[in-house]
């Protein structure tokens, strides 16, 4: 009987050891999820934040009035940043038939010209006279809406005092070949820009207008008055231009 006690103790000890190992094995998987979770990358707080807020300070978007042309409406939208036109686009332009191709060719050139000139005093695109005229009209309307101090007029700070540019449109002058109407932009009491928002068109008048009006515009800015010479071959248009130009100057008090 005495010899059986050590054997019983050995059996009990062995059973206890096996039970402990089994218990440890059953507990080990419970620690794995912790290491697995640590391996999953977490998105840092605010990682997806760069949405919105990308527009630079001082940037504004202005849309000009719709200009009706013989082939359809034209409307221009400008992006202005710190007083400079940084982008121009036509949100409406003639389409359908041949107009679709004309618009596709002309509008990108007009957009580039508007940004380069920083004004509506841009040349018409060959083959797109009506679209060009409507574009310039809507472009000027958009420029007129640019907030004071953020406009595109050159020389606003010539005298050290910033003076907002303003646009004045003269009365319509009726001529033998059609109406003429002039809009001028003044800054510091000087004409900084002139354009014909209406001019004779149709038949030969379209070509005469395309040749004469840019020269009349330049002459008005250079002279600072309506005392300008008539363009050869465009006597009636020149007379109507000067009449409307004087009307605009009278309204401006100049």
Helices and strands as residue ranges (DSSP letters): H 2-39, E 59-63, E 67-69, E 72-81, E 84-92, H 98-117, H 129-144, E 166-169, E 173-175, E 178-187, E 190-198, H 204-223, H 235-252
